[in-house]
Amino acid sequence: YKIPSDYINFSGHSIIQRRHYHVLVLSSFFHGSTSHLLKEITLLLPISIIIEQKIGAGFLLCIYFGFGMIGSLLTWIADRRFYDEIYPDGGTALADYIWSRGASGNVYGLIAFAAV
């Protein structure tokens, strides 16, 4: 069974135009490279162990995915603003096709959560 590429297109266009809201969660599981994945695992493991001992696994998963969705949305918004400044005649449209991938939003959200 082959998954249609439309369902794993982690771009703003996919989220807004096609209403593929699942990409806000799934983008955390796809990484640009092995080193990207290893960096995030290296950061995630120690911080998640500390947080899980304090709040439990269920709540940890909820905030992990919540931070991932927020991170994906903020990345898309930031890309739209950035490309609007560079390409005033069509930057927003260009930014809508840039993919969001990786768990950086999840990981850095957990680090911020632990710091508070």
Backbone hydrogen bonds, N-H to C=O, Kabsch-Sander energy under -0.5 kcal/mol:
donor,donor_aa,acceptor,acceptor_aa,energy
7,Y,4,P,-1.8
8,I,5,S,-1.0
9,N,6,D,-0.7
10,F,8,I,-1.0
11,S,9,N,-1.4
12,G,98,I,-0.6
13,H,96,D,-3.1
15,I,11,S,-1.8
16,I,12,G,-3.1
17,Q,13,H,-1.5
18,R,13,H,-1.3
20,H,14,S,-2.0
21,Y,19,R,-1.3
23,V,20,H,-1.5
24,L,21,Y,-1.7
25,V,22,H,-1.2
26,L,22,H,-2.7
27,S,23,V,-1.8
28,S,25,V,-1.4
29,F,26,L,-2.0
30,F,27,S,-0.9
37,L,33,S,-1.9
38,L,34,T,-2.7
39,K,35,S,-2.3
40,E,36,H,-1.9
41,I,37,L,-2.3
42,T,38,L,-2.5
43,L,39,K,-1.7
44,L,40,E,-2.7
45,L,41,I,-2.5
47,I,43,L,-1.1
48,S,44,L,-2.8
49,I,45,L,-1.9
50,I,46,P,-1.8
51,I,47,I,-2.3
52,E,48,S,-2.7
53,Q,49,I,-1.7
54,K,50,I,-1.0
54,K,51,I,-0.6
55,I,51,I,-2.7
56,G,52,E,-1.7
60,L,56,G,-1.7
61,L,57,A,-2.4
62,C,58,G,-1.9
63,I,59,F,-2.6
64,Y,60,L,-2.6
65,F,61,L,-2.5
66,G,62,C,-2.1
67,F,63,I,-2.8
68,G,64,Y,-1.7
69,M,65,F,-2.3
70,I,66,G,-2.3
71,G,67,F,-2.7
72,S,68,G,-2.3
73,L,69,M,-2.2
74,L,70,I,-2.8
75,T,71,G,-2.3
76,W,72,S,-2.0
77,I,73,L,-2.4
78,A,74,L,-2.8
79,D,75,T,-2.6
80,R,76,W,-2.1
81,R,77,I,-2.0
82,F,78,A,-2.7
83,Y,79,D,-2.8
84,D,80,R,-1.7
85,E,81,R,-1.5
86,I,82,F,-1.6
87,Y,83,Y,-2.9
90,G,87,Y,-2.0
91,G,87,Y,-2.4
94,L,90,G,-1.8
95,A,91,G,-2.8
96,D,92,T,-1.5
97,Y,94,L,-1.7
98,I,95,A,-1.6
100,S,10,F,-3.1
102,G,27,S,-2.5
102,G,30,F,-1.5
107,V,103,A,-2.9
108,Y,104,S,-2.9
109,G,105,G,-1.6
110,L,106,N,-2.0
111,I,107,V,-2.1
112,A,108,Y,-2.2
113,F,109,G,-2.5
114,A,110,L,-2.5
115,A,111,I,-1.8
116,V,112,A,-1.4
